[in-house]
C-alpha cells in the first residue's frame, strides 16, 4: 500500500443502518487510521445514521441519489466526486451499485475497483442482476464476498471463475462485544432472572423476516411463553404488521419492540439467546456481534449463517415458525446447554470473525503492493 498517494471512496446503497453500510463505515474509518484519505458515497436516499457517525469522525459523506438530471445526473455527480477527491481506489458494495459507478470511475481515472457482494439473493431471483454481475464483474480488479458459498455461486453461476473471487468474512470488535451480565438492564425491562430473554437485532424488513419470530412465539404453549421474553431492536417496514399480529395473538406480555438503540453491546449482554429468523442473508454483522457476546444462536439456514454458527447454536429451516418455536422451547430451561453453545459462539467469533482479520484482508484487497508499482 502506498498511503501517500492512495485515496479511497466507499460506495454503498444508503446511509441507513445495514450490514453492508456498516462494513463500508468501518473500512473507511480504518483506511483513515492508516493515513489513506477516505470518503463514503450512497446512491439512494439522503443523510442517515451512518453518515452522521462518519462525519462526527471527520469523514466526508456524499449522497448521490437520483435527482436533477436523472441517472445521467447521478453519474455526472459521481464522476465529479471521483475527480475532486482524486479517488484512486473505489470499493463498491453490491454488483448493482457497480453498474452505477463503474464508468464514472473509469472515466475519472480511478485506478482500482473492488466490488464486495454480501448476498446472492438478487442474483438468484433477478436475471437483470445476474446480467449486471457478469458484465461488470469481469471488468473490476477483484470481487470479494463474505462467505464461501457465495464465492462458489459467483465463481460458477455468474462465471467469474475462482481466481477472480476472494472470501473476506465480515468482522466485529470482539473486545466491545463480549460476554457479561447486564442485570440492571433486565430489571429495567422488567424481566425476572429466571425468565429466558431472547433477542433480535436488525432491520424490521421482509428479508430479515421478523414476522417469522413473532409467529414462532405464537406457536409456543402458554406455559412456554410464561418462561420467555423476546425483544426486537431495530426499525423498519415490518413494524406495523408485527404490532398487529402481537395484538391479535395477545403476545404483549412476551414480545417487546424496543426500536433503534445505541447500547447494543449492553443489550446483548442482557440476553440469554439470540435469534436470527431471516429468509435471506449473507453473513450478518448482528449475528457475529451476538456470537462475540457469547450468546447461543437460533438461526435459519440461509447464506453463510450455518457455517458461521457451527456448533454455537441451533439451525432451522427459513420461513418455518414451528421449527423456530421448537428450537427456542428446547433452550428455555436448559441453562447448561445455553452456556455450552454460547461458549462455542464466542470462540468462533474470536478465532474467525475478529475485525482485525477483516481489516487485514481488505487492506490486501484494496491496496495490494503491486497496484502501487
N, C-alpha and C positions, 0 to 999 in steps of 0.2 A: 504494500500500500504506500502511495505517495501522498501523505496527508497535506503537504504543502500545495499540491496542485488539484486535488480532487474536490468536487462539490457534489453533494447528494441531494436528489429530490425523491421523496417517498410519495407515491401516488396511490390513493385509496378511494373507496366508494364515497364515504361521508366522514363527518366529524362526530357522528353519534358513537355511543359505546357499542363495540362489536369486536369479535375476535381478531379479524384481520386489521381493523383500525388500531387495536391495542398493540399488535405486533409492529405496525408501522410507527407508532408512537415511540416504543422503547428502542427500536433500531435507530431512529433519528436521534434520540437522546444519547445513545451510545456512540454514534458517529461523532456528535459534537464533543463528547468526552475525549475522543481520540484526536480531536483537532480538525475534524472534517466539517466544514460548514454544511448545514442541512436545512431544508425546508420541507413542508408537507402540503400536498395539494389534494383536494377532494373534488370529485367530478359531479356529485349530486348533493344538493342542499347547501345551506349556509353554515355559519359557525355552530359549534356544538361543544359538548363536554371535552372531547379530545383536543380541539383547538384551544379551548380555554386553558387546559392543563399545559399544553405545549408552549403557548405564548407566555404563560407565567414563568416558564423556564427559559424564555428568550428565543424560542424557535418560531420563525415566521410561518403562518398557516394561510393558505390561499384557496378559497372556494373558486372552482372554475365550472360551476354548473351551467347548463344550457340557459341562456338568457338572450340578450340582444344579439342578433346575428345567427341564432340557432346553433347547429353543430359546427358550422364553419367559424362562427364567432368564438365558440369554446376552443376549437383547435388553434385559432389565432392567439387566444389568451394563453394557452399552454406554450405555444411557440415563444411568445414574448417572455413568459416566465423563465423558460429554459435559457434564453439568451441573456436576460437581465441578471439571473443568478449564476450564469456561466456553469450550468449543470454539466458535469462530466459523466455522472453515473445516475441512471434512473432505475428505481426499484418500484415495480408495478405489482399491486396486489390484485390478482384475478385476471384471467385471459380477456374477459370482456372489457376491462379497463385498458388493456394493452391495445385493443383496436382503436381506442380514443386517442391514445398518446403516442403511438409508435411513430407516425410520420411527422408530427410536430417536433418530436425529439430528434429524429434523424436529420431533418432539415435544419434544425437549430444547432446541430453539431455535437449532440450528446454521443459520447464515445462508447459507453457500455450500457446495455439494457438487460436487466434481470427481471423475470416475472416469477412471482410466487403464487401458486394455486393452492387454495385452502380446502377446497371441496370439489367433488366431481358431480354434484347434484345437477347443476345446469348443463354440464357436459353430457350427462346421461339422459336428460329429459328434453333438451332442445337441440335440434340439428343445427340451428344457426350458431349456437355456442361452440359446437364441435368444429364447424367451418372456420370460425374465428381462431380457435386454438390451433388448428392445422396450418392456417395461412400465416399467422404471426408467430406461432411457436418456433417455426423453422428459421425465423429472421433474427430472434433475440440471441444474445450471447449465452444465456443459461436459463433453464427453467428449474425452479426449486418447488418442492411440495412438502407437505407437513407429515406425511406418513407413507409407509412402504406400499400399501395397497393402492394409494393414489398415484405413486410413482409407476407402478405396473400398468395402471389404466392409461396414464398419459403416454407412457412409452409404447404400449401395444395398441390400444384402441385409437388414440389420437395419432400415433405413428411417428412420434418424435425420436424414438429409439432410446435405449437405456443410457447411452453415453452423454446425452444432452439433458438428462434429468438427474437432479440431486435431492436427496431427502434431508431436510432440516426440520426436525421436530420443533414445535413451539416450546418455549421455556418460561419458567416463572421464578420469582425471587423466593427461594426456599428458606431464606432467613426471615423474611417478612411473613410468609405463610408457613406457620409451624404449629405443632400441637400445643394445646394449652387448655385452660378451664376458664371460661367466661361465665362464672356463676352469677355475678351481679346482673349480667345481661339476661340470663334465663329468668331471674326473678323479675326484672323489668318487664319482660314479655309475659309474665305470669305462668311460666312453665315449671311445674314441680320437678324435683330432681329425679324421681322415679319414672317420669314420662319420657319416652323416646322422642327426640326432636330431629325431624328430617327436614332438609332444606334444599332449595333450588336457587341458583344464581344465574341470571341471564336475561336476555330479552324475552318478553312475553309475545313470541312470534310463532306463527304456524309451523315453521321449520323446526323450532325447538319443542313444539307440541306440549306446552304446559297443561293443556286440557287432558292429556293422557294421564298425568299425575292426579289431577282433580278427579277424573273418572276412577282411577285406581283406589283413591281414598273412599270413594262411594261404594266400591266393591267390598271393602272390609266389613267385618261384623261390628255391631255397636260396641262390643267389649274390646275389640282390637282398636277401634277409633278412640276409646277412652284412654288407651295407653300410648297414643301417638299425637304429636302436633306437627304440622307441616307449615313452613314459612316459604314464601316466594319473594325473592329480592330481585327487583327489576321492573321495567315498564315496557309496554308495547301494545300492539293492536288486539291481542287476545284478552286484555284485562276485562273488558265489559262482558264478554262471553263467559269468562271464568267466574266473574261475580254473579252472573245469572244462575249458573249451574250450582255454585256454592249455596246460593239462597234456595234454589229449588230442592236440593237434596239435604238441606238443613245441616251443612257442614261448617257453619261459622265457628263452632267451638273447637274444630280440628284444624282448619286452614286459616292462615292469615296472609294477606297481601301487604308486604311492607314497603313496596315501591323502591325507588332508587335509593341506595345507601352508599356512603363513603367509607364505612367501617367494616368492609368485607372480611379482613383478617380476624377481627374480633367476633363477627357473626359466625364465621366458620368454626372458631374455637368453641362456640356455644352449642354447635350441632353434634348429634350422635351419628347421623347418616347423611350422605349427600346423594341426591337423586338427579339423574340426567335422563329425562323422558323423551328425547328428541326423535324425530322421524328421519332427519338427515344431519350429518355432521362431517367435519374434517377431523381436527384434533383440538377440541375446545379448550381455551385457556382457563375458563371457570372450572372445568373438570380437573386440570392439572393443579390449580390452586387448592382445590379441595383435597386432592391426594397429598399435596405438600403439607397440608394442615393435619394430616394423619387420619382422615376420615375414611371409613368403609364406604364403598361406592355401590349404588344400584343404578345401572345404566342400560340403555338399549344398544343392541348390536348394530351400530351404524358407523361408517367411516373407520377412523383409526382408533375408536374407543375401546373395543375388546382387547386389542393388543396392548394399549396403554394401561388399562386397568389390570390385566393379568390376573394374578391371584389376590388382588387387593379389593375384590368386590364381586358382585353378582351381575351377570349379564342376561338380559331378557329380550325377546323379540320387540321390535318397534310396533307402535300402534296396537298394543295388546295390554289394556289396563288390568285384565285379570292376572296375567303373568307378573306385571309390575306389583300388583297388590300382594300376590303370594310371596314374592321376594321380600317386600317390606315386612309382611307379617312374620316371616321367619327370623327377622332380626330384632323384633320388638323387645323380647325378653331375654335374648341371648347376648349378654354383655361380653362374655369371653370371646364369642365369635366376632362381635363388632371390634373388639380390641385387636384380635389377630389380623383381621382384614385391614384395619386402619394402620397397623404397623407395617404391613406389606405395601400399602399405598404410599406411605411416607418414604419407604426405601426406594420404590420405583421412581418417585418424583426426584429425589436427591441424586440417584445414580444416572437417570436418563433424561430428566427434563429440567435440570437446573438452568437458569437463564444464562449463566456464563458459557455453557456449552452452545446454546443457540447463538449468542453474540459471536463467539469464535467462528462458528460456521458461516454466519452472514458476512463477517469481515472477509473471510476467504472467498466467498461467492461474489461480493460486490467490488472488492478491491484486491484482486489477485496480483501477485508481483509481476506477472508477465504483462498485465494491462498497463503498467507504468513505463514499460520499455518502448 
